[in-house]
Amino acid sequence: MNGKLRTQASLLGKARENAIRLAVIFAQAEGSDRITADIAKRACRVVSYSICVSVVLFSSGMLPEIEHDRAKMDAMIRQNDGFYKKISFFDQYSSLRSERVEFIVHTFPDLYEIVKKGKGRYVVLKDRLNDAKQVLGIETDDDDDLF
């Protein structure tokens, strides 16, 4: 596709890793001490579905609209040197609804993350995750720096 799916590269590149993670979760949920062929097959189906939905989204022409909303959300987060915003902020002060904000975060996982503090949920710039957790009073993991 001549690089047309480069926005999906992170998803495609992590497919194997994601399938393994899901298989481990499925095995744990079922109380199994090993990953069976059936568990592996179901994990692969979930990852395959995720990739298909992502490709359909990309090829449907919705991407420019999503990118526009992403840029709007990003600008709102970065106002006044910011690096996080409460999700309810978008409902109150913009046309972006919380469902759309969550969709954007999940569409661009390398850029954003949702963190929870009490009953509040926040969109955080991924490259400032530890800063946001510190300001919000959320314990940071050493592993947060790896991503």
C-alpha positions as CSV (number, residue, x, y, z in Angstrom):
1,M,0.0,0.0,0.0
2,N,3.0,2.3,-0.4
3,G,3.1,3.4,3.2
4,K,-0.6,4.3,3.3
5,L,-1.0,2.2,6.5
6,R,2.0,3.7,8.3
7,T,-0.3,5.1,11.0
8,Q,-1.2,1.5,11.8
9,A,2.4,0.4,12.0
10,S,2.4,0.3,15.8
11,L,-0.7,-1.8,15.9
12,L,0.5,-4.2,13.2
13,G,4.0,-4.4,14.7
14,K,2.6,-5.4,18.1
15,A,0.1,-8.0,16.8
16,R,2.1,-11.0,18.0
17,E,2.8,-9.5,21.4
18,N,-0.8,-8.5,21.8
19,A,-2.1,-12.0,20.9
20,I,0.3,-13.5,23.5
21,R,-0.8,-11.1,26.2
22,L,-4.5,-11.8,25.4
23,A,-3.9,-15.5,25.5
24,V,-2.3,-15.2,28.9
25,I,-5.2,-13.2,30.2
26,F,-7.7,-15.7,28.7
27,A,-5.9,-18.6,30.3
28,Q,-5.9,-16.9,33.7
29,A,-9.6,-16.0,33.4
30,E,-10.4,-19.6,32.6
31,G,-8.2,-20.9,35.4
32,S,-5.9,-22.8,33.0
33,D,-2.3,-23.3,33.9
34,R,-1.3,-23.2,30.2
35,I,-2.3,-21.7,26.9
36,T,-4.3,-24.2,24.9
37,A,-4.7,-24.1,21.1
38,D,-8.3,-22.9,21.6
39,I,-7.2,-20.0,23.8
40,A,-4.5,-19.0,21.4
41,K,-6.9,-19.2,18.5
42,R,-9.4,-16.9,20.3
43,A,-6.6,-14.4,21.2
44,C,-5.5,-14.3,17.6
45,R,-9.1,-13.7,16.5
46,V,-9.4,-10.7,18.8
47,V,-6.2,-9.2,17.5
48,S,-7.2,-9.9,13.9
49,Y,-10.5,-8.2,14.5
50,S,-8.8,-5.2,16.0
51,I,-6.4,-4.9,13.0
52,C,-9.4,-5.2,10.6
53,V,-11.3,-2.5,12.3
54,S,-8.3,-0.3,12.3
55,V,-7.7,-0.8,8.6
56,V,-11.4,-0.2,7.8
57,L,-11.3,3.0,9.8
58,F,-8.2,4.1,8.0
59,S,-9.6,3.3,4.5
60,S,-13.1,4.6,5.2
61,G,-12.1,8.2,4.9
62,M,-12.9,8.8,8.6
63,L,-9.2,9.4,9.4
64,P,-9.1,13.1,8.4
65,E,-12.1,13.8,10.6
66,I,-10.5,11.9,13.5
67,E,-7.2,13.6,13.0
68,H,-8.9,17.0,13.1
69,D,-10.6,16.1,16.4
70,R,-7.2,14.7,17.7
71,A,-5.5,18.0,16.8
72,K,-8.3,19.9,18.6
73,M,-8.0,17.7,21.7
74,D,-4.3,18.0,21.7
75,A,-4.3,21.8,21.5
76,M,-6.8,21.9,24.4
77,I,-4.5,19.6,26.5
78,R,-1.4,21.7,25.7
79,Q,-3.0,25.0,26.6
80,N,-0.9,26.9,29.1
81,D,1.9,24.3,28.9
82,G,-0.5,21.6,30.0
83,F,-0.1,17.9,29.6
84,Y,-3.4,16.5,30.9
85,K,-7.1,17.3,31.0
86,K,-10.0,15.7,32.8
87,I,-12.2,14.0,30.3
88,S,-15.3,15.9,31.5
89,F,-13.5,19.1,30.5
90,F,-14.1,18.2,26.9
91,D,-17.8,17.6,27.4
92,Q,-18.1,21.1,29.1
93,Y,-15.9,23.2,26.9
94,S,-15.9,21.8,23.4
95,S,-17.9,19.8,20.9
96,L,-15.8,16.7,21.7
97,R,-17.8,14.3,23.8
98,S,-16.1,11.9,26.3
99,E,-16.8,8.9,24.0
100,R,-15.0,10.7,21.1
101,V,-12.1,11.6,23.3
102,E,-11.8,8.0,24.4
103,F,-11.9,6.8,20.8
104,I,-9.2,9.3,19.9
105,V,-7.0,8.1,22.7
106,H,-7.4,4.4,21.7
107,T,-6.8,5.3,18.0
108,F,-3.5,7.1,18.9
109,P,-2.1,4.9,21.7
110,D,1.5,6.2,21.2
111,L,0.4,9.8,21.9
112,Y,-2.2,9.6,24.8
113,E,-3.2,7.5,27.8
114,I,-6.2,7.6,30.1
115,V,-5.4,7.6,33.8
116,K,-7.9,7.3,36.7
117,K,-7.8,9.2,39.9
118,G,-10.8,8.6,42.2
119,K,-13.9,9.1,40.1
120,G,-12.1,11.3,37.6
121,R,-10.5,10.1,34.3
122,Y,-7.8,12.1,32.6
123,V,-6.3,12.2,29.1
124,V,-2.6,12.5,29.5
125,L,0.1,13.1,26.9
126,K,2.0,9.9,26.8
127,D,5.4,11.5,26.8
128,R,4.5,13.4,30.0
129,L,2.8,10.5,31.8
130,N,5.0,10.5,34.9
131,D,4.6,14.3,35.2
132,A,0.8,14.0,35.1
133,K,0.8,11.2,37.6
134,Q,2.9,13.2,40.0
135,V,0.7,16.3,39.7
136,L,-2.4,14.2,40.1
137,G,-0.9,12.4,43.1
138,I,-1.0,9.0,41.4
139,E,1.8,6.6,42.3
140,T,4.2,6.1,39.3
141,D,5.6,2.8,38.3
142,D,9.2,2.4,37.2
143,D,7.7,0.7,34.1
144,D,6.0,3.9,33.0
145,D,9.3,5.2,31.6
146,L,9.6,2.2,29.3
147,F,6.6,3.1,27.1
